[in-house]
Each structure stands twice: as structure tokens, then as C-alpha cells.
Amino acid sequence: MLTLIGLAIILVIVGLLITEKVSPVIAMVLVPFIGILVAGFDLGQIKEFYGDGAKSVIQIVIMFIFAILFFGIMSDVGLFRPLIDKLVQLTRGNIVAVSVGTVLVSVVAQLDGAGATTFLLVVPALLPLYKKLHMNPYMLFLLLASSAGVVNMLPWGGPTGRVATVLEMDVNELYQPLFSVQVIALTYIVALATFLGIKEKRRITKEFGVLPDVSELIKPVELSDEEKALARPKLFWVNVAIFVLTMALLFSGKLPPGYVFMIATSVILLVNYRSPKEQLARINAHAGGAIVMASIILAAGTFLGILKGSGMLDSIAHDLVKVLPSASLPYLHIIIGIIGIPLELVLSTDAYYFGLFPVVEQITTQAGVAPTSAGYAMLIGSIVGTFVTPLSPALWMGLGLANLSMGKHIRYSFFWIWGLSLLTLASAIVIGVVPLP
């Protein structure tokens, strides 16, 4: 009975997330509550499950709230824009350099973990350059999507936090082995950018007879009056120092990540915006994104608290172990990682990490696989494809900015991104981040 009710809860939630009939918060709060009542648990037990689930994610929630505020304010003061403008200038006129520069620009833009911000920064800055050089704009989106997907592996990016939520562990500790995986993946993407740049250069020469003459630098996008009012160009190097110190303290592990971002957010507000009114305005400007992510993580924590506390996940795992071929169980997480990119087309991020991953983790744990290994395999297998799916609102917005087609983007990018994903997963296995059973 627990297996059937648990599977029903998971399938209904995944279905609601895929079809987007309700918000993730509603799905992950109401469906488990109804399911646990049907299973016969009383309110006292449900209270205990809720407490355990909420307690397991509270540190992750704190980190997400203040990380989003920190990077949002850093973007307001203009920390990233000069770096992007400079990279645009350095890559002008050279097809291969533009391709590689796209990767570098996308990496910088995605540091805040917000896909919408990345597309807003990168597409308007680089699209005119691509058009001027007669480069395929879908190549821009391939390189942007894959680069931003890999950077999204950072603790505040979202997917890593979701895995940490399921595993009930510190997200910074979970991330540390992933840094080397990110470096490897970005190396592959730079190599792909070089290859595609050479290929694109030949195509342009063949089609137009000669490469375009770019006599002027593409000028930086003009700032709006509001952006000018928020920017702090005179404090640029001070903000760079704050950013570097924050990252150093974060990766040192001397303080909890949430507290690091609390301190850093307070410092940048004090340095850049002196009046309480300005400081509150900056917090309010980014509070929406912070609250949305926090509410999703809290809802997921209670959802997982109910599934784990009631014994449903254990029951599902035990029963599925009886059905699946025993030889495949220790490799299930790797199998799911291999098909992670196709799954991105049909599963939302929340459905993948909060619906599918807990079941896979429980099954592989029964087969002797470390929970972190299962998390790494599924994370690495899918994350490169974060922005190749129609389920990504940020991608829709980016394509809208460029007046491009979602279908053409998927056709152009899908197999390249799947190949990058498989290479990255294989490399993670080789270096021991995802050890073979």
C-alpha cells in the first residue's frame, strides 16, 4: 500500500510539473498531504514528517535567498557588464574568437545562477556581432545554453541545491568535487566552440565569397536611465574585491554558505547604497526570485520529509528492486545520467530532481551505491541541457529576444549538447567523481 500511494504521489506531482497545471509549490505541498492522509497517518505523525523535512532544507533555503540577493545586487552595480563588454570588443571580427568568446561571456553572465539574467546580458550584446559577421545565431544559443548549463552546477544555481535537498547535506560540500567536472566540461565546450567557429568560417567564406569587414567595434549596449542610476563604476574594483573575497570564503568552508552570503550582501549594500531606502529598494527588487526559489525548496523539503518519514521511499525502492534485473541496479543512476538530456525535454527541473532522483537514489543505495554518486551522475548527465528544453522560461525569453525558433534551436543544439553531456559524465567516471560500482 505504501508503495502504491508513494508512486501515486510522485507520478501526480511529476505530471503536474510537466503539464504546468499548477505551480511547483502547490504540487509539492497539497499532493503529499492528501496522499499521507489516504495512507492513514494521523496529524501528529504528519507534523513530525513536516518538521524533519523543513529542518533538512533550512540552510539551503537561507543560502539561496541571500545568494540571489548578492548576485542580483552585484549585477545592479555593474560588476559583470564591463567584463562582458570587454570580451565582446576583444572578439570582434574573428569568427573563431567570437565563438570562444561566446563561451567566456556566457560563463561570466551565468555566475548569478539566473538564466533569465544570462540571456538578457548575452543575447543583446552578442547577437549584433553574429549578424554583422553572418554567423548562425543558433550557434550562439548552442554555446550560450551549454556554457550556462555547466555554470549552473554552482551551489546557488539551482540543480545542485535540489540534489543537496534530497540528500539532506550541505550544498557547498556536495559541490566541491563538481568544480573539476565544471572545468573539464567547459574545456570540452571551448573545444566545440573552436571547431564550430572554424566550420562557420568556412561556410561564410563559401557563401559570401569573403569574410565581412568589421571596421568598428560593436559598441556596448546603452544603459537605461534606471541602470545608470544603480551602477557604481567608481566602485568597480572595490566590488571586484568583495566578490573575490566572498568566493574565497565560500570555497574555504570556514563559514556556512548561507552566512557567507548574508555577510556579503550586507557589505555590498553598505558600500554601494548608503541610505536605508536605497538598500531596501535593492532587496525588494530581487526578493521575488529569492522567495520563489525558497518556497520551492521548502515545499520540496516537506514533500521529501513525508515520503521518507512515512517509509514510502523505502517501500518503493524495495519493491522496484524486486522488479528490475538485479544486474542493472548498481548502474541505474548512470543509465539515467546517460539519458539525462532526452529527459530534459519531458521533465522539468523540479520533476527530475524531486520526482525521479529520490527514487533512483533509494534504489541504488539498496545496491550499495553512495547517495552522492547517484546525485552526481544524474546532475552531470542532465545539467548541460538546462537550456535546450521548451520547459525553460529563460530560454523562451532568450529566443524571443533574438526572434528565433525553439524547434530550430533544439534541432541545432540537441545532439551537440547530448554529446557534451556524455563526455562530461564519462570524464566524471574516469576521475572518480562518479565511481563505477
Salt bridges, closest charged atoms under 4 A:
ASP76 OD2 - ARG282 NH1 2.82
ASP76 OD2 - HIS286 NE2 2.60
GLU168 OE2 - LYS308 NZ 3.67
GLU200 OE2 - ARG203 NH2 2.67
GLU207 OE1 - ARG203 NH1 2.71
GLU222 OE2 - LYS228 NZ 3.20
GLU227 OE2 - ARG81 NH2 3.58
GLU278 OE2 - ARG232 NH2 3.82
ASP319 OD1 - LYS322 NZ 3.83
ASP350 OD1 - ARG162 NE 2.83
